[in-house]
Amino acid sequence: MTKNSVAIYAQRLGDNGLVLSQRLGAWCGHAPELEIDLALANIGLDLLGQARNFLSYAAECYGNGDEDTLAYGREERQFSNLLLVEQPNGNFADTIARQFLMDAWHVALYSRLVQSRDAQIAAIAAKSIKEVRYHLRFSRGWLVRLGDGTPESAQKMQQALNNIWRFTGELFEVDAVDLELIEQGIAVDVRELKDEWESTVRGALADACLQLPEEDAFRTGGKQGLHTEHLGPMLAEMQYLQRIYPAQQW
């Protein structure tokens, strides 16, 4: 059971990076400034690299397929990413809100995952932590810049946080797979990340002159394959070429 559980855990982490990288990639050529265009593309590439590492390891643990099989050969209900990462780009404030909340969680997660008793997961986390710390600096900087900017930018940033906050509860949920691997020292108990994550979020919102959203009716289910209406269309676009020409080598 453990090896299959490790595969599921690695797949979940890989799905988070894969879906979020696809969202950021859609900004290429459309960001408000050339520098931001390049920054979002580079962050997306970092996340795609993390996804490839996790999905390759998941396929190895499953004993069949590879990273491409998992990325392009699964249906929507077989994806196990958090609901937060699949939310649409919206305007620039929406993207920054989603990115900041996820970056703060990634930093807390990978800081602990480097101590995993699974050597491969620990190695991926050790490489990833350097990247996600930069991601957090970037998204936090823009959160503060927009929140403490013009009345219009502050209003848009606050609205973006309010809209997406209902998806943050899932960041700290565990299930049977998590509990098994937590007991073995392989997975991180995400319930223990909440205080650090909230401290990071509250500090940034204070600097940005923004209010912490009060939403407490959280949406969950992503890890079990129960997604919002936004994931399916994104996957259809992402998987189109491989579905038309399956197993082709380019």
ABEGO torsion letter per residue (X at the ends): XAAAAAAAAAAAAAAAAAAAAAAAAAABGABABAAAAAAAAAAAAAAAAAAAAAAAAAAAAAGBEBAAAAAAABBAAABABBAAAABBAEBAAAAAAAAAAAAAAAAAAAAAAAABABAAAAAAAAAAAAAAAAAAAAAAAAAAAAAABBAAAAAAAAAAAAAAAAAAAAAABBBAAAAAAAAAGABBBAAAAAAAAAAAAAAAAAAAGBBBBABABBBBGAAAGBBBAAAAAAAAAAAAAAAABBGBBX
